[in-house]
Amino acid sequence: MSELNSTFVRLHARLTPVPFVPEVRLHQADEPIGLWELTEGEFRSDQPPPFWAFAWAGGQALARYVTDHAELVTGRRVLDLASGSGLVAIAAARAGATAVRAVEVDELAVAAVALNAEANGVRVDAEFGDILDGDAGGAEVVLAGDVFYSEAMARRMLRFLLRAARGGARVLVGDPGRAFLPRDRFDELAAYDVPVPPALESVTVKRTTVWELRPGLPKADS
């Protein structure tokens, strides 16, 4: 099954540089809608859309930040949640992380992460599973790109990230203005204008912010 997934990724995505992080190459799809239909990922289906096949704005911004601030991850154990293509995980590995664990609930994404890590000459442990009801497994840095896209996902993700932060991990997220990001719990670290596929975002550039989670209570209204 794993080899079938790897073959699918190779057939339907080309290895090309990431627009905002050209130091990293990923297997990326040229045309999103056809691939979405091919993986049965339309909204009426239980299958997830092919997040692995595109460099989403949140992940690009977070990977750029990690690349430019290698001290964040150098010598540390890193967890990349909802890894998609593995872009953020690969950036962390390139920046000198001791170990990088990339977790996904889509088996095709796990295959893509493994292929992309190999193509970039780094070690990433790609893992299939939903760990949001658990803990960060000893990670010292937790990274999550573009994970606040739905209310249900945002609630589960925030609970997990808060547990990780309160356990001592630094928690960073990349977000292009999704509606369900609880901004009052985060501090802004950087903001970028990130190129994105118009077919996915209806624009060619998304203003995207890298945030760090505060483990305490939300800021009081001023």
C-alpha positions in Angstrom: 0.0 0.0 0.0 2.8 2.4 0.8 4.5 1.8 -2.5 1.2 2.4 -4.3 0.9 5.7 -2.5 4.4 6.7 -3.4 3.7 5.8 -7.0 0.6 7.9 -7.0 2.5 10.9 -5.6 5.2 10.6 -8.3 2.6 10.3 -11.1 0.5 13.2 -10.1 3.0 15.8 -8.8 6.2 17.2 -10.1 9.3 17.9 -8.0 9.7 21.7 -8.1 11.0 24.4 -5.8 8.6 26.0 -3.3 7.9 29.6 -4.4 8.6 31.3 -1.0 11.1 28.7 0.2 13.1 27.8 -3.0 15.7 26.1 -0.9 13.1 23.2 -0.6 11.7 21.1 -3.5 8.4 19.4 -3.2 6.2 17.1 -5.3 3.6 19.6 -6.3 0.5 19.3 -8.5 0.0 21.6 -11.4 -3.8 21.6 -11.3 -5.7 21.2 -8.0 -9.3 20.5 -9.0 -8.5 17.5 -11.2 -6.3 15.9 -8.5 -9.0 16.7 -5.8 -11.5 14.7 -7.9 -9.0 12.0 -8.5 -8.5 11.4 -4.8 -12.2 11.7 -4.2 -11.7 14.7 -2.0 -14.7 16.8 -2.9 -16.6 18.2 0.1 -19.2 15.5 0.0 -16.6 12.8 0.5 -14.9 11.4 3.6 -11.5 11.6 1.9 -9.4 14.6 2.8 -8.4 17.0 0.0 -4.8 16.6 -1.3 -3.2 19.0 1.1 0.1 17.2 0.4 0.2 18.3 -3.2 0.5 22.1 -2.7 2.6 24.5 -0.8 -0.1 26.3 1.3 0.5 29.8 2.6 0.7 29.0 6.3 3.3 26.3 5.7 5.4 28.4 3.3 5.5 31.3 5.9 6.4 28.9 8.7 9.1 27.2 6.7 10.5 30.5 5.7 10.7 31.6 9.3 12.3 28.4 10.4 14.8 28.6 7.6 15.7 32.2 8.5 15.8 31.5 12.3 17.5 28.2 12.5 18.3 28.7 16.2 14.6 28.0 16.9 15.1 24.3 16.0 18.8 23.6 15.9 19.6 20.7 18.2 16.0 20.3 19.2 13.2 17.6 18.7 10.5 19.0 16.4 6.9 17.9 15.8 5.2 19.1 12.6 1.4 18.7 12.9 -0.9 18.2 9.8 2.3 18.1 7.8 0.8 18.0 4.4 3.7 17.9 1.9 6.2 17.9 4.8 7.5 21.4 3.8 7.8 22.7 7.4 9.3 19.4 8.7 11.9 19.5 5.9 12.7 23.1 6.7 13.2 22.1 10.4 15.5 19.2 9.4 17.5 21.4 7.1 17.9 23.9 9.9 19.5 21.4 12.2 16.8 19.8 14.3 17.9 16.7 16.1 14.8 14.8 15.1 11.7 15.7 13.1 8.4 13.9 13.4 5.8 14.8 10.7 2.2 13.5 11.5 -0.6 13.3 9.0 -4.1 11.6 8.8 -3.8 11.1 5.0 -1.7 8.1 3.9 -0.9 9.8 0.6 0.5 12.8 2.6 2.7 10.4 4.6 4.0 9.0 1.3 4.6 12.6 0.0 6.4 13.6 3.2 8.8 10.6 2.9 9.5 11.3 -0.8 10.0 15.0 -0.3 12.3 14.5 2.6 14.4 12.0 0.5 14.5 14.5 -2.4 15.8 17.2 0.0 18.4 14.9 1.5 17.0 15.1 5.1 15.6 12.7 7.7 12.0 13.1 8.6 9.9 10.5 10.4 6.6 10.5 8.6 3.8 9.1 10.7 0.2 8.2 9.9 -2.3 8.9 12.6 -4.4 11.4 14.6 -2.6 12.4 17.8 -4.6 15.5 18.7 -6.1 13.8 21.8 -2.6 12.9 23.0 0.6 14.8 23.6 3.6 16.1 21.7 5.7 13.1 22.5 8.6 15.0 24.0 8.9 17.5 21.2 10.7 20.7 22.2 9.3 22.7 19.2 5.8 22.1 17.8 5.0 23.6 14.3 1.7 23.7 12.5 1.0 25.4 9.2 -2.5 26.5 8.2 -4.4 24.3 10.6 -7.2 26.7 11.7 -9.3 26.3 8.6 -12.4 24.8 10.3 -14.1 25.3 13.7 -13.9 21.7 14.6 -10.2 21.4 13.6 -9.4 24.6 15.4 -10.8 23.5 18.7 -9.0 20.2 18.7 -5.7 21.8 17.5 -5.8 24.5 20.1 -6.2 22.1 23.0 -3.3 20.0 21.7 -1.1 23.0 21.2 -1.9 24.4 24.6 -0.9 21.1 26.2 2.4 21.2 24.3 3.1 24.8 25.3 2.3 24.2 28.9 4.6 21.2 28.8 7.5 23.5 27.9 7.5 23.3 24.0 7.7 26.4 21.9 4.6 26.3 19.6 4.6 28.2 16.3 1.9 28.3 13.7 1.7 29.8 10.2 -1.7 31.3 9.3 -3.0 33.3 6.3 -5.9 34.9 8.1 -8.1 31.8 8.5 -11.3 32.6 10.4 -10.9 30.2 13.3 -7.4 31.2 14.5 -7.8 32.4 18.1 -5.5 35.4 17.7 -5.8 36.5 21.3 -3.8 33.5 22.4 -0.8 34.2 20.1 2.0 36.7 19.7 3.0 37.7 16.2 6.6 36.9 15.2 6.6 37.8 11.5 4.4 38.5 8.5 5.0 37.8 4.8 3.4 38.2 1.4 3.3 34.6 0.3 2.7 33.5 -3.4 -0.2 31.0 -3.6 -2.0 29.0 -6.3 -5.0 31.2 -7.5 -7.1 28.1 -8.0 -6.9 27.4 -4.2 -7.0 30.9 -2.7 -8.6 33.0 -5.4 -5.6 35.4 -5.2 -2.0 35.1 -6.2 -0.5 36.4 -2.8 -1.7 35.9 0.7 -0.5 38.0 3.7 0.5 35.3 6.1 1.6 35.5 9.7 3.8 33.4 11.9 2.5 33.3 15.5 3.8 31.9 18.7 1.3 30.4 21.2 1.2 31.8 24.8 0.5 29.0 27.2 -1.4 31.3 29.6 -4.9 32.8 29.4 -6.0 35.0 26.4 -5.1 38.7 26.6 -7.7 40.8 28.3 -9.5 43.3 26.1 -8.0 46.8 26.3 
